[in-house]
């Protein structure tokens, strides 16, 4: 896991090396200071040699200054290395997320993906920025200080060696219990993000139904859960410091007791005990740093596991069978197509779909809510892959088309219309980034969007705001249709994309599409019979099965489901 995380260091690997070198050199200079101090006491002070004292003091200042400069350098390099690794991990996750199919996205909750790309990555980069120094310094100081301590007095050094098993057992027990707590804490952050996302996305619904208090209570529950999980994890983690200090002070008292006895019998000098204590403190501080590193590493590994789950997610829509071909006509054919969202699901969402749509034909799809109309058309650009059967575009299986070529040839205006922050023109250019002004205006005329764009104060340069909050639902639908037309697709799919416009405007849009785009295959999903009655053929879906195909007149005469939909809408209109 650790090796995989660090494999994303990329161009920042050199900064890890620079930081480690600076920290190691800094530690060595700091280790020289107690030796110099011991010499000052035992040689300079005892003999009253001021020249020696000032000379050794100057060397102490030099060592301290070099250690300071190296410390500043190590802090800078550690920060660059940590932030760089975090940036690379976020980018890798985001790139992988762009490859996800709808099924892959469904596997993760959006709130969880956000947490994995922000909080989890931040945990890792903070561990690097703040933990690289103790991770390098601890072992160096431990080994070097232990060696020097044994060289000063091997018998006395045995005292703190007795403390090591106690520290090891305490650290093992803490890490063993805190690791699953960190994982639960990150899961609790997922829940908090999910509630926030839902509330902000549906803020108008919340206010319309006066459910602010209910949403506040719901947030309070997940927020309290996060607080509880965090408190449990951090309370246990902080016991590490208490255990370390207990052992450290016990060790110091023991050394002072035994060292004092040695001084009384003349087996040790005061300067030696002073220097020895300095190294013992460095050893114990090193052990404390190493234990803290293990705790930081434990939390980072919990976050790293979640990040790797995203990076290791198997993309279910691949291009293994793809060839360098493009859609040229826009012919669509379903042959005994079956589909379900999950392989283990007991029932199919679509069953035995047989349907042939000729190039340039206008096809309507109607059915009751939940009849899988949207699911059917999402199979055409491979937003989902069929479970069995064949789906052909221009007589070739969709798997043979590169995804870019296939999706460039299919434009889908979804039920939920999405506009992005930026100007109206920038949103339209999503369809074709190189479109000319004339092409943009023609697409807007075809979609009926020119009618309201002319009334906007800044026209095509009007800021849309996040999600297109500056335009109405019907205007947003027409802009999305214009954006799809700009793409110049071979197949245009309108998934109930005129539901927010009046019937007269819808009829105008339909007529202009037929008149100006005669060679484009058009598939129209609609709830209203009036939206599809003029289509060349109409498909009736019910419970994921094709229950009838024909013209309006043929289905009205021979299809019970279509006739019931028609009669119910006719009665509603009469009322």
Secondary structure per residue as TSV (DSSP state, phi and psi in degrees):
chain	resnum	aa	ss	phi	psi
A	1	X	-	360.0	-49.7
A	2	X	H	-61.7	-42.3
A	3	X	H	-63.0	-39.7
A	4	X	H	-65.8	-41.0
A	5	X	H	-62.2	-45.5
A	6	X	H	-72.3	-15.4
A	7	X	T	-66.7	-15.2
A	8	X	T	-91.9	10.6
A	9	X	-	-66.1	-35.4
A	10	X	G	56.9	-125.1
A	11	X	G	-71.5	-5.2
A	12	X	G	-96.9	3.8
A	13	X	H	-60.1	-37.8
A	14	X	H	-61.8	-31.7
A	15	X	H	-71.1	-30.1
A	16	X	H	-62.8	-42.8
A	17	X	H	-66.5	-45.5
A	18	X	H	-59.4	-43.7
A	19	X	H	-63.3	-43.3
A	20	X	H	-63.6	-41.2
A	21	X	H	-64.4	-44.0
A	22	X	H	-61.9	-42.9
A	23	X	H	-66.5	-41.8
A	24	X	H	-63.2	-46.8
A	25	X	H	-63.6	-41.0
A	26	X	H	-59.8	-43.0
A	27	X	H	-63.0	-41.1
A	28	X	H	-64.4	-41.2
A	29	X	H	-64.7	-38.0
A	30	X	H	-67.4	-31.0
A	31	X	H	-69.8	-25.0
A	32	X	H	-73.0	-27.6
A	33	X	H	-61.2	-47.2
A	34	X	H	-62.0	-34.8
A	35	X	H	-63.7	-45.2
A	36	X	H	-62.6	-41.0
A	37	X	H	-63.2	-41.0
A	38	X	H	-62.7	-40.8
A	39	X	H	-64.8	-38.2
A	40	X	I	-60.7	-43.4
A	41	X	I	-70.6	-50.4
A	42	X	I	-76.9	-27.4
A	43	X	I	-107.6	-56.0
A	44	X	I	-69.2	-48.9
A	45	X	I	-70.2	-44.2
A	46	X	H	-62.0	-41.6
A	47	X	H	-87.4	-10.9
A	48	X	T	69.7	26.8
A	49	X	-	-88.2	97.5
A	50	X	H	-67.3	-37.5
A	51	X	H	-58.0	-43.3
A	52	X	H	-65.2	-42.1
A	53	X	H	-61.8	-46.9
A	54	X	H	-68.2	-35.7
A	55	X	H	-64.7	-47.0
A	56	X	H	-67.2	-34.7
A	57	X	H	-63.2	-37.4
A	58	X	H	-62.6	-41.2
A	59	X	H	-64.6	-35.3
A	60	X	H	-62.0	-42.2
A	61	X	H	-64.1	-40.4
A	62	X	H	-62.7	-46.2
A	63	X	H	-61.7	-41.6
A	64	X	H	-65.1	-40.8
A	65	X	H	-65.5	-44.4
A	66	X	H	-63.8	-40.2
A	67	X	H	-62.4	-38.6
A	68	X	H	-63.4	-47.6
A	69	X	H	-63.1	-42.7
A	70	X	H	-66.2	-34.7
A	71	X	H	-64.1	-41.6
A	72	X	H	-63.2	-43.3
A	73	X	H	-62.9	-43.0
A	74	X	H	-64.5	-38.2
A	75	X	H	-63.5	-41.7
A	76	X	H	-66.3	-47.2
A	77	X	H	-66.6	-36.8
A	78	X	H	-64.4	-41.2
A	79	X	H	-63.4	-45.0
A	80	X	H	-62.9	-43.6
A	81	X	H	-63.7	-45.2
A	82	X	H	-65.8	-47.9
A	83	X	H	-66.7	-35.5
A	84	X	H	-66.0	-43.9
A	85	X	H	-61.5	-42.0
A	86	X	H	-62.1	-42.9
A	87	X	H	-62.8	-42.0
A	88	X	H	-66.5	-38.7
A	89	X	H	-65.1	-43.5
A	90	X	H	-61.4	-43.2
A	91	X	H	-65.0	-40.9
A	92	X	H	-62.7	-41.9
A	93	X	H	-63.9	-42.9
A	94	X	H	-67.0	-40.8
A	95	X	H	-62.3	-42.6
A	96	X	H	-64.9	-39.3
A	97	X	H	-61.8	-35.7
A	98	X	H	-65.4	-21.9
A	99	X	H	-87.3	-11.0
A	100	X	-	-63.7	139.9
A	101	X	-	-83.3	175.8
A	102	X	H	-59.5	-36.0
A	103	X	H	-65.6	-39.4
A	104	X	H	-64.2	-42.0
A	105	X	H	-63.6	-39.3
A	106	X	H	-63.1	-26.4
A	107	X	H	-67.3	-31.6
A	108	X	S	-112.2	144.6
A	109	X	-	-76.9	144.7
A	110	X	H	-57.6	-41.4
A	111	X	H	-61.4	-36.5
A	112	X	H	-69.0	-38.8
A	113	X	H	-63.5	-39.2
A	114	X	H	-62.4	-44.3
A	115	X	H	-63.4	-40.1
A	116	X	H	-67.9	-28.4
A	117	X	H	-89.8	-10.3
A	118	X	T	-120.1	-75.3
A	119	X	H	-61.2	-45.5
A	120	X	H	-65.7	-42.0
A	121	X	H	-65.9	-39.2
A	122	X	H	-61.4	-38.8
A	123	X	H	-58.4	-42.2
A	124	X	H	-70.1	-46.4
A	125	X	H	-68.5	-32.5
A	126	X	H	-68.7	-35.2
A	127	X	H	-64.5	-36.3
A	128	X	H	-71.2	-51.4
A	129	X	H	-60.8	-42.5
A	130	X	H	-95.1	-15.2
A	131	X	H	-106.6	-13.9
A	132	X	H	-64.5	-39.2
A	133	X	H	-62.1	-56.9
A	134	X	H	-65.1	-28.4
A	135	X	H	-66.0	-36.3
A	136	X	H	-86.4	-41.1
A	137	X	H	-69.4	-40.2
A	138	X	H	-56.5	-58.1
A	139	X	H	-61.1	-39.7
A	140	X	H	-62.5	-49.0
A	141	X	H	-63.9	-38.5
A	142	X	H	-63.3	-50.4
A	143	X	H	-66.8	-48.6
A	144	X	H	-66.2	-46.6
A	145	X	H	-64.9	-37.0
A	146	X	H	-63.2	-43.9
A	147	X	H	-61.2	-44.9
A	148	X	H	-67.0	-40.5
A	149	X	H	-60.6	-42.2
A	150	X	H	-67.2	-33.2
A	151	X	H	-69.9	-30.1
A	152	X	H	-74.3	-50.0
A	153	X	-	-159.7	101.8
A	154	X	H	-66.5	-37.6
A	155	X	H	-64.7	-45.1
A	156	X	H	-68.1	-30.0
A	157	X	H	-65.6	-22.2
A	158	X	H	-66.8	-18.9
A	159	X	H	-63.7	-50.8
A	160	X	H	-76.7	-17.4
A	161	X	H	-64.7	-29.1
A	162	X	H	-68.2	-21.0
A	163	X	H	-81.5	-18.5
A	164	X	H	-61.0	-45.7
A	165	X	H	-59.1	-39.1
A	166	X	H	-61.2	-45.6
A	167	X	H	-63.7	-41.4
A	168	X	H	-62.0	-43.6
A	169	X	H	-65.1	-44.4
A	170	X	H	-60.4	-45.8
A	171	X	H	-64.0	-41.6
A	172	X	H	-61.2	-45.4
A	173	X	H	-65.1	-39.0
A	174	X	H	-66.2	-48.9
A	175	X	H	-63.8	-40.2
A	176	X	H	-58.4	-38.5
A	177	X	H	-90.2	-26.4
A	178	X	H	-84.4	-23.1
A	179	X	H	-59.7	-52.0
A	180	X	H	-63.8	-25.7
A	181	X	H	-67.7	-37.7
A	182	X	H	-64.5	-39.0
A	183	X	H	-63.3	-42.1
A	184	X	H	-64.7	-35.7
A	185	X	H	-64.8	-41.5
A	186	X	H	-67.6	-34.8
A	187	X	H	-64.9	-36.0
A	188	X	H	-66.3	-34.7
A	189	X	H	-64.4	-37.8
A	190	X	H	-55.1	-46.0
A	191	X	H	-64.9	-41.0
A	192	X	H	-62.1	-45.8
A	193	X	H	-62.6	-35.8
A	194	X	H	-65.3	-44.6
A	195	X	H	-64.5	-42.6
A	196	X	H	-62.4	-44.9
A	197	X	H	-62.3	-46.1
A	198	X	H	-60.7	-44.6
A	199	X	H	-66.2	-43.5
A	200	X	H	-69.8	-35.2
A	201	X	H	-68.3	-39.1
A	202	X	T	-107.8	32.3
A	203	X	H	-61.1	-33.8
A	204	X	H	-68.4	-38.1
A	205	X	H	-67.3	-41.8
A	206	X	H	-59.3	-44.7
A	207	X	H	-71.0	-37.4
A	208	X	H	-63.9	-35.5
A	209	X	T	-97.0	6.6
A	210	X	T	50.6	52.4
A	211	X	-	-108.9	21.9
A	212	X	H	-59.0	-43.0
A	213	X	H	-65.1	-40.5
A	214	X	H	-62.9	-44.3
A	215	X	H	-65.1	-35.8
A	216	X	H	-64.2	-43.1
A	217	X	H	-63.0	-40.6
A	218	X	H	-64.6	-41.4
A	219	X	H	-66.6	-37.9
A	220	X	H	-61.3	-35.9
A	221	X	H	-65.2	-49.0
A	222	X	H	-71.4	-31.8
A	223	X	H	-68.6	-40.7
A	224	X	H	-65.4	-37.6
A	225	X	H	-62.2	-42.9
A	226	X	H	-62.8	-42.7
A	227	X	H	-60.9	-44.3
A	228	X	H	-64.1	-47.3
A	229	X	H	-62.4	-40.7
A	230	X	H	-66.8	-42.5
A	231	X	H	-62.0	-43.0
A	232	X	H	-61.8	-44.6
A	233	X	H	-66.3	-46.8
A	234	X	H	-74.1	-31.6
A	235	X	H	-62.1	-44.0
A	236	X	H	-67.8	-39.4
A	237	X	H	-64.8	-35.7
A	238	X	H	-72.8	-17.2
A	239	X	H	-65.5	-19.5
A	240	X	H	-60.3	-44.4
A	241	X	H	-63.5	-42.4
A	242	X	H	-63.2	-43.7
A	243	X	H	-63.3	-42.3
A	244	X	H	-63.1	-44.1
A	245	X	H	-67.2	-37.4
A	246	X	H	-60.6	-46.5
A	247	X	H	-68.2	-40.0
A	248	X	H	-62.9	-48.5
A	249	X	H	-68.6	-35.1
A	250	X	H	-62.7	-39.2
A	251	X	H	-66.0	-43.7
A	252	X	H	-62.2	-43.7
A	253	X	H	-61.2	-42.8
A	254	X	H	-62.9	-42.9
A	255	X	H	-65.6	-41.6
A	256	X	H	-62.9	-37.4
A	257	X	H	-65.8	-52.6
A	258	X	H	-72.5	-36.8
A	259	X	H	-65.6	-40.2
A	260	X	H	-60.4	-40.2
A	261	X	H	-63.2	-39.5
A	262	X	H	-65.7	-37.6
A	263	X	H	-65.7	-38.4
A	264	X	H	-63.4	-35.9
A	265	X	T	-91.8	0.4
A	266	X	T	82.6	12.9
A	267	X	S	-84.9	-5.2
A	268	X	S	-155.8	146.6
A	269	X	-	-96.9	159.9
A	270	X	H	-61.5	-42.4
A	271	X	H	-61.1	-38.9
A	272	X	H	-63.3	-43.1
A	273	X	H	-65.6	-38.3
A	274	X	H	-62.7	-49.7
A	275	X	H	-62.7	-39.8
A	276	X	H	-61.1	-43.7
A	277	X	H	-62.2	-37.5
A	278	X	H	-60.6	-43.0
A	279	X	H	-71.9	-34.4
A	280	X	H	-63.5	-42.3
A	281	X	H	-61.9	-40.2
A	282	X	H	-64.6	-39.5
A	283	X	H	-63.0	-47.3
A	284	X	H	-67.3	-38.5
A	285	X	H	-63.9	-37.0
A	286	X	H	-63.6	-43.0
A	287	X	H	-62.9	-37.9
A	288	X	H	-64.7	-41.7
A	289	X	H	-63.6	-42.7
A	290	X	H	-64.3	-39.7
A	291	X	H	-65.4	-39.1
A	292	X	H	-65.4	-35.5
A	293	X	H	-62.6	-40.7
A	294	X	H	-62.3	-38.5
A	295	X	H	-67.3	-44.3
A	296	X	H	-62.3	-40.5
A	297	X	H	-65.1	-36.5
A	298	X	H	-61.7	-44.7
A	299	X	H	-67.9	-40.2
A	300	X	H	-63.9	-38.1
A	301	X	H	-67.4	-35.5
A	302	X	H	-62.7	-42.5
A	303	X	H	-71.3	-39.1
A	304	X	H	-61.6	-37.2
A	305	X	H	-61.9	-40.8
A	306	X	H	-67.7	-38.6
A	307	X	H	-65.6	-43.5
A	308	X	H	-66.6	-26.8
A	309	X	H	-62.5	-36.4
A	310	X	H	-70.4	-47.8
A	311	X	H	-67.7	-27.3
A	312	X	T	-93.1	-2.3
A	313	X	-	-57.7	125.5
A	314	X	-	-76.1	121.4
A	315	X	-	-72.6	118.8
A	316	X	S	-81.3	-17.6
A	317	X	S	-106.2	108.0
A	318	X	-	-114.6	172.8
A	319	X	-	-115.8	33.3
A	320	X	T	-62.4	-33.1
A	321	X	T	-99.5	5.3
A	322	X	-	-70.9	145.4
A	323	X	B	-126.0	167.2
A	324	X	S	-80.9	74.9
A	325	X	-	-131.6	160.9
A	326	X	-	-130.1	157.1
A	327	X	-	-76.6	127.7
A	328	X	-	-113.2	-30.0
A	329	X	S	-113.3	-40.8
A	330	X	-	96.2	26.1
A	331	X	-	-82.1	133.9
A	332	X	E	-125.3	133.6
A	333	X	E	-141.6	127.9
A	334	X	E	-102.3	128.7
A	335	X	E	-123.4	105.0
A	336	X	E	49.0	50.8
A	337	X	E	-84.0	130.7
A	338	X	E	-120.3	146.8
A	339	X	E	-151.7	139.4
A	340	X	-	-143.6	149.8
A	341	X	S	-66.8	-38.0
A	342	X	S	-124.6	140.1
A	343	X	T	-60.6	-33.7
A	344	X	T	-82.2	-3.2
A	345	X	-	-63.4	139.9
A	346	X	S	-72.8	-28.7
A	347	X	S	-122.9	152.9
A	348	X	-	-84.4	142.7
A	349	X	S	-77.6	-39.5
A	350	X	E	-121.7	136.7
A	351	X	E	-131.8	126.1
A	352	X	E	49.1	55.7
A	353	X	E	-83.3	120.2
A	354	X	E	-123.1	118.5
A	355	X	E	-157.7	135.6
A	356	X	E	-125.8	121.3
A	357	X	E	-116.0	118.4
A	358	X	-	-79.4	156.2
A	359	X	T	-58.8	134.4
A	360	X	T	78.5	-0.9
A	361	X	-	-81.2	149.3
A	362	X	E	-104.0	120.8
A	363	X	E	-121.0	132.6
A	364	X	E	-103.9	144.8
A	365	X	E	-125.8	122.8
A	366	X	E	-127.7	162.2
A	367	X	E	165.9	165.3
A	368	X	S	-67.2	162.2
A	369	X	T	-58.4	131.3
A	370	X	T	88.6	11.1
A	371	X	S	-85.7	3.4
A	372	X	S	78.3	31.9
A	373	X	H	-66.5	-47.5
A	374	X	H	-65.0	-40.4
A	375	X	H	-59.0	-39.8
A	376	X	H	-59.4	-49.1
A	377	X	H	-75.4	-22.5
A	378	X	H	-69.3	-16.1
A	379	X	T	-74.3	-25.6
A	380	X	T	-64.9	-49.0
A	381	X	T	-87.1	14.3
A	382	X	T	60.3	41.2
A	383	X	S	-71.0	-28.0
A	384	X	S	-131.1	154.7
A	385	X	-	-97.7	143.5
A	386	X	-	-65.2	152.2
A	387	X	S	-82.5	-41.1
A	388	X	E	-155.7	166.5
A	389	X	E	95.6	-164.1
A	390	X	E	-132.8	137.7
A	391	X	E	-123.4	117.0
A	392	X	E	-113.3	139.1
A	393	X	E	-119.7	121.7
A	394	X	T	54.6	34.7
A	395	X	T	81.9	1.7
A	396	X	E	-115.7	143.2
A	397	X	E	-58.9	141.9
A	398	X	G	-60.7	-25.9
A	399	X	G	-65.5	-18.4
A	400	X	G	-83.8	-11.4
A	401	X	B	-90.8	135.0
A	402	X	-	-58.6	141.7
A	403	X	H	-56.2	-38.6
A	404	X	H	-64.0	-46.5
A	405	X	H	-64.7	-40.3
A	406	X	H	-66.1	-47.7
A	407	X	H	-75.9	-23.8
A	408	X	H	-67.0	-28.8
A	409	X	H	-89.1	-8.3
A	410	X	E	-123.8	123.2
A	411	X	E	-110.7	129.7
A	412	X	E	-120.0	123.0
A	413	X	E	-101.2	105.1
A	414	X	-	-76.3	168.0
A	415	X	S	-58.9	-44.6
A	416	X	S	-92.3	106.6
A	417	X	-	-78.1	136.0
A	418	X	-	-124.4	123.9
A	419	X	-	-117.6	151.7
A	420	X	-	-107.3	159.6
A	421	X	S	-62.1	144.0
A	422	X	S	130.7	-173.3
A	423	X	B	-81.1	165.6
A	424	X	H	-60.2	-42.0
A	425	X	H	-61.7	-43.1
A	426	X	H	-62.9	-35.0
A	427	X	H	-67.1	-41.7
A	428	X	H	-65.7	-33.9
A	429	X	T	-70.0	-6.9
A	430	X	T	-60.3	-32.3
A	431	X	T	-67.9	-40.7
A	432	X	-	-156.5	106.0
A	433	X	T	-64.8	-19.6
A	434	X	T	-103.0	12.0
A	435	X	-	-64.5	140.4
A	436	X	-	-80.4	169.2
A	437	X	H	-61.5	-39.3
A	438	X	H	-64.7	-40.7
A	439	X	H	-65.5	-39.9
A	440	X	H	-62.7	-45.9
A	441	X	H	-65.8	-37.3
A	442	X	H	-66.4	-41.7
A	443	X	H	-63.2	-39.1
A	444	X	H	-68.5	-35.9
A	445	X	H	-65.3	-41.8
A	446	X	H	-63.3	-38.1
A	447	X	H	-86.1	-2.5
A	448	X	T	75.8	15.8
A	449	X	-	-83.7	-19.1
A	450	X	H	-62.7	-24.3
A	451	X	H	-60.9	-37.0
A	452	X	H	-104.7	-21.7
A	453	X	H	-61.8	-37.9
A	454	X	T	-63.3	-22.2
A	455	X	T	-89.2	-10.8
A	456	X	S	-73.6	141.0
A	457	X	T	-59.7	-39.6
A	458	X	T	-108.9	11.2
A	459	X	G	57.7	-127.7
A	460	X	G	-71.1	-12.3
A	461	X	G	-96.3	12.2
A	462	X	-	-69.2	132.8
A	463	X	B	-72.2	131.4
A	464	X	-	-84.3	-26.4
A	465	X	-	76.1	168.1
A	466	X	T	-65.3	122.3
A	467	X	T	76.0	10.5
A	468	X	S	70.4	42.5
A	469	X	T	-71.3	-11.2
A	470	X	T	-87.5	-0.9
A	471	X	S	-129.4	159.1
A	472	X	-	-78.4	173.4
A	473	X	H	-60.8	-44.7
A	474	X	H	-66.1	-39.4
A	475	X	H	-65.4	-39.3
A	476	X	H	-62.9	-40.8
A	477	X	H	-62.0	-42.4
A	478	X	H	-67.6	-35.8
A	479	X	H	-65.5	-38.9
A	480	X	H	-67.8	-35.6
A	481	X	H	-66.3	-43.0
A	482	X	H	-61.3	-41.0
A	483	X	H	-61.7	-40.4
A	484	X	H	-68.6	-38.0
A	485	X	H	-64.5	-38.8
A	486	X	H	-59.4	-25.4
A	487	X	T	-68.3	-17.4
A	488	X	T	53.1	55.6
A	489	X	-	-79.1	163.7
A	490	X	S	-84.2	-28.2
A	491	X	E	-127.5	123.8
A	492	X	E	-111.8	121.3
A	493	X	E	-110.8	120.1
A	494	X	E	-110.0	101.9
A	495	X	E	-92.6	88.2
A	496	X	S	52.2	38.1
A	497	X	T	-88.9	7.1
A	498	X	T	-123.5	21.7
A	499	X	T	-68.3	-22.7
A	500	X	T	-97.9	5.3
A	501	X	S	-109.3	157.5
A	502	X	-	-72.9	163.6
A	503	X	H	-64.1	-34.3
A	504	X	H	-66.0	-44.9
A	505	X	H	-65.2	-39.2
A	506	X	H	-62.0	-42.1
A	507	X	H	-64.1	-39.7
A	508	X	H	-62.4	-43.2
A	509	X	H	-62.6	-43.8
A	510	X	H	-62.6	-42.4
A	511	X	H	-65.6	-41.7
A	512	X	H	-67.3	-36.8
A	513	X	H	-62.4	-44.0
A	514	X	H	-67.5	-36.5
A	515	X	H	-77.2	-43.1
A	516	X	H	-95.1	-17.8
A	517	X	-	-127.7	60.8
A	518	X	T	-69.7	-25.3
A	519	X	T	-94.7	1.2
A	520	X	S	-92.0	128.1
A	521	X	E	-70.8	128.5
A	522	X	E	-122.8	125.1
A	523	X	E	-116.2	119.4
A	524	X	E	-116.5	116.8
A	525	X	E	-95.9	130.7
A	526	X	-	-149.5	153.4
A	527	X	S	-89.2	-29.2
A	528	X	S	-92.0	130.8
A	529	X	G	-60.7	-34.4
A	530	X	G	-61.6	-22.1
A	531	X	G	-76.8	-21.9
A	532	X	T	-125.0	-2.5
A	533	X	T	-62.9	-22.7
A	534	X	T	-94.4	5.0
A	535	X	S	-69.0	154.4
A	536	X	S	-62.1	-38.4
A	537	X	E	-146.3	150.3
A	538	X	E	-121.5	132.6
A	539	X	E	-104.9	128.7
A	540	X	E	-103.0	116.9
A	541	X	E	-105.4	140.7
A	542	X	E	-149.8	122.1
A	543	X	T	54.9	40.1
A	544	X	T	76.8	13.1
A	545	X	E	-127.7	148.0
A	546	X	E	-78.3	118.2
A	547	X	E	-104.4	-3.6
A	548	X	E	175.8	146.5
A	549	X	E	-139.2	130.5
A	550	X	E	170.7	-174.1
A	551	X	-	-79.8	173.1
A	552	X	H	-57.7	-46.1
A	553	X	H	-66.5	-41.2
A	554	X	H	-65.3	-43.9
A	555	X	H	-70.4	-36.0
A	556	X	H	-63.6	-33.4
A	557	X	H	-83.4	-31.8
A	558	X	H	-124.8	2.2
A	559	X	-	-123.0	117.3
A	560	X	H	-65.1	-43.0
A	561	X	H	-63.7	-46.2
A	562	X	H	-62.1	-41.4
A	563	X	H	-65.9	-36.5
A	564	X	H	-66.6	-41.3
A	565	X	H	-62.9	-43.7
A	566	X	H	-63.2	-47.2
A	567	X	H	-64.0	-39.8
A	568	X	H	-64.9	-38.5
A	569	X	H	-73.8	-33.0
A	570	X	H	-67.6	-40.2
A	571	X	H	-65.3	-40.6
A	572	X	H	-62.6	-37.7
A	573	X	H	-68.6	-37.5
A	574	X	H	-66.9	-33.5
A	575	X	-	-65.9	360.0
